[in-house]
Amino acid sequence: MCGRFMLISSSSDIAEQFSVDRTVELERRYNIAPGQEVIGISMSRNDTSREMRGYHWGLVPPWAKDGAIGAGLVNARSETIAEKPAFRNAFKSRRLLIPANGFYEWEKKVGTRIPFLIGMNDDSLFAMAGIWEKWKGPENHVLISCCILTTNSNELTGRIHNRMPVIVKPQHYGDWLAQTGLPENLSREIFKSFPADLMRMREVSPKVNKTDYDKPDCIDGDVTRQVNWMDET
């Protein structure tokens, strides 16, 4: 799964990497949690340009009677997204890219859980696959929400967890953002686990365990506990 991540790249860096026309100002975020706002890249309504905007993390389907359902729809399994009622319509035409510099996963030990930050070898920006929905609640309150797709872990992340976010390669950005259905063979290609040899993970501060704590020292940790894909367990 993906239950926490960070985004510390600037708005201009994101705009450059994702060819975004419309941007928003950003603050560095070291501990983004479900229920909070995340930044997503999607196509404009007329499907002519890419835009950056905020989304509530926790997808609320249009038919939901209560927005609280989003708390349980933070992630969607890529293997079943085309069939699940909560996700299938958004998957057809409301896909987005969620930029990140790393995501967190926890290694379970007896009596404790140790947080690790996982990302690219150079901590560079990457894109997680997402879908979004528009929900109208009481008194015409409108909520734009999203969730992150997951897939099987690669050789690196699999050492501590069996799932990881779907990381979209740059050559597939346009395919994923298109407001049309995806051919099954292309979906399978996008949903493959991201190559482990391009990634690393390292132990970070237990301060990240607190969902309301979002400061730079979240990513402080023991540098000797950095793990690359080729390292022995």
C-alpha positions in Angstrom: 0.0 0.0 0.0 1.0 3.7 0.1 -0.1 5.4 3.3 2.4 8.2 3.6 4.7 10.1 1.2 6.7 13.3 0.8 6.9 16.0 -1.8 9.8 18.6 -1.5 10.4 19.6 -5.1 9.4 23.1 -6.1 6.3 24.0 -8.1 8.6 25.1 -11.0 10.4 21.7 -10.9 7.1 19.8 -11.0 5.8 22.0 -13.8 9.0 21.4 -15.9 9.0 17.6 -15.4 5.3 17.1 -16.1 4.9 19.8 -18.7 2.3 21.6 -16.7 0.7 24.9 -17.9 -1.3 25.8 -14.8 0.5 25.5 -11.4 -0.1 26.3 -7.7 2.4 27.5 -5.1 3.7 24.7 -2.8 5.3 24.2 0.5 7.7 21.4 1.2 5.8 18.4 2.7 7.7 15.7 4.5 4.9 13.7 5.8 1.7 13.7 3.7 -1.0 11.6 5.2 -4.5 10.3 4.2 -7.2 12.9 4.7 -4.9 15.7 3.8 -4.5 17.6 0.5 -2.2 16.2 -2.1 -1.0 17.7 -5.4 -2.0 16.0 -8.6 -1.4 16.5 -12.3 -4.4 16.0 -14.6 -5.7 17.2 -17.9 -7.7 20.3 -18.2 -11.4 20.0 -18.9 -10.9 20.6 -22.6 -8.1 18.0 -22.7 -5.6 20.4 -24.2 -3.2 21.1 -21.4 -2.0 19.7 -18.0 -2.8 21.4 -14.8 -1.7 21.1 -11.2 -4.3 21.3 -8.4 -5.1 20.0 -4.9 -7.0 16.8 -4.2 -8.3 15.4 -0.9 -6.5 12.1 -0.3 -9.2 9.4 0.2 -11.5 8.9 -2.8 -15.2 9.6 -2.4 -17.3 8.1 -5.2 -20.1 10.3 -6.6 -22.8 7.8 -5.3 -21.5 7.9 -1.7 -24.0 9.1 0.9 -21.2 10.1 3.3 -17.8 11.6 2.6 -16.3 9.6 5.4 -16.1 6.6 3.0 -12.9 8.2 1.6 -10.9 7.2 4.8 -11.1 3.6 3.6 -10.4 4.4 -0.1 -6.8 5.8 0.1 -5.4 3.1 -2.2 -6.8 1.0 -5.1 -5.3 -2.3 -6.2 -4.3 -2.0 -9.8 -5.2 -5.7 -10.4 -8.9 -5.0 -9.7 -9.4 -1.3 -10.4 -11.3 -1.9 -13.6 -14.0 -3.9 -11.8 -14.5 -2.3 -8.4 -17.6 0.0 -8.3 -15.8 2.6 -6.3 -12.9 2.9 -8.8 -13.9 1.7 -12.3 -15.5 4.9 -13.7 -12.6 7.1 -12.5 -10.1 4.7 -14.0 -11.8 5.0 -17.4 -11.3 8.8 -17.7 -10.2 10.5 -14.5 -6.6 9.6 -14.0 -3.9 11.7 -12.5 -0.2 11.7 -11.6 0.7 12.4 -8.0 4.3 13.8 -7.8 6.5 12.6 -4.9 10.1 12.5 -3.8 9.6 9.4 -1.7 7.0 7.2 0.1 7.2 5.6 3.5 6.8 2.0 4.5 7.2 0.3 7.8 9.3 -2.8 8.8 7.5 -4.7 11.4 9.6 -5.9 14.4 8.6 -7.4 17.7 6.9 -4.6 19.6 7.7 -1.8 17.1 7.5 -0.6 13.5 10.5 1.0 11.9 9.8 3.6 9.1 11.7 3.6 5.9 11.8 6.2 3.1 11.7 4.7 -0.4 12.4 6.6 -3.6 14.7 7.0 -6.5 18.5 6.5 -6.1 19.0 10.3 -6.2 15.8 11.3 -4.3 14.5 12.8 -7.5 10.9 13.5 -8.4 8.7 10.7 -9.6 5.0 10.1 -10.3 2.5 7.8 -8.6 -0.6 6.7 -10.5 -3.9 8.0 -9.2 -7.5 8.4 -10.0 -9.9 11.2 -8.9 -13.6 11.8 -8.4 -16.0 14.7 -7.8 -18.5 14.3 -5.0 -21.3 16.7 -4.0 -22.3 16.5 -0.4 -24.8 18.3 1.8 -25.5 22.0 1.1 -23.8 21.5 -2.3 -20.4 21.0 -0.8 -18.1 19.8 -3.5 -15.1 17.5 -2.8 -12.5 16.6 -5.3 -10.8 13.5 -4.0 -8.2 10.9 -5.2 -6.5 7.7 -4.3 -3.2 6.1 -5.2 -2.9 2.8 -7.2 -0.7 0.0 -5.8 1.0 -3.0 -7.3 3.2 -5.9 -6.1 6.4 -4.8 -4.5 9.7 -5.1 -6.4 12.8 -6.8 -4.9 13.7 -3.8 -2.8 10.4 -2.8 -1.2 9.4 -6.4 -0.9 11.9 -6.8 2.0 9.5 -4.9 4.2 6.1 -4.9 2.5 4.3 -6.8 -0.3 2.8 -3.7 -2.0 4.1 -0.5 -3.4 2.6 2.4 -5.4 2.3 2.2 -9.1 5.1 4.5 -10.3 4.5 5.8 -13.8 7.5 6.1 -16.2 7.8 9.4 -18.1 7.1 7.7 -21.4 3.7 6.8 -20.1 2.6 10.2 -18.6 0.5 11.1 -21.6 -1.1 7.6 -21.8 -2.1 7.7 -18.2 -3.4 11.3 -18.3 -5.5 10.8 -21.4 -9.2 11.1 -20.7 -10.0 7.9 -22.5 -9.8 4.2 -21.6 -6.5 2.4 -21.5 -5.9 -0.7 -23.6 -5.4 -3.7 -21.4 -1.9 -4.4 -22.6 -0.9 -0.8 -21.8 -2.4 -1.0 -18.4 -0.4 -4.1 -17.6 2.8 -2.4 -18.7 2.1 0.7 -16.5 1.2 -1.4 -13.5 4.4 -3.4 -13.5 6.5 -2.9 -10.4 9.1 -0.1 -10.9 12.6 -1.4 -11.4 14.4 -2.0 -8.1 17.8 -1.1 -9.4 16.7 2.6 -9.8 15.5 2.9 -6.2 16.8 2.9 -2.6 15.3 2.9 0.8 16.6 4.1 4.2 15.6 4.1 7.8 14.2 7.5 8.9 13.0 9.1 12.2 10.1 7.6 14.1 8.7 11.1 14.1 7.2 10.3 10.8 4.9 7.9 12.6 2.8 10.9 13.7 0.4 11.9 11.0 0.3 15.5 12.2 4.1 15.9 12.3 5.5 17.4 9.1 9.0 18.8 9.5 12.3 18.2 7.8 13.6 16.0 10.6 11.1 13.4 9.5 13.7 12.1 7.1 16.6 12.2 9.5 17.9 8.7 10.2 20.8 6.3 10.4 22.6 6.6 7.1 24.2 3.2 7.7 20.7 1.7 7.3 20.3 2.6 3.6 19.4 -0.3 1.5 20.0 -0.7 -2.2 18.4 -3.5 -4.3 21.6 -5.5 -4.7 22.4 -5.5 -0.9 22.1 -8.7 1.0 19.2 -8.8 3.5 
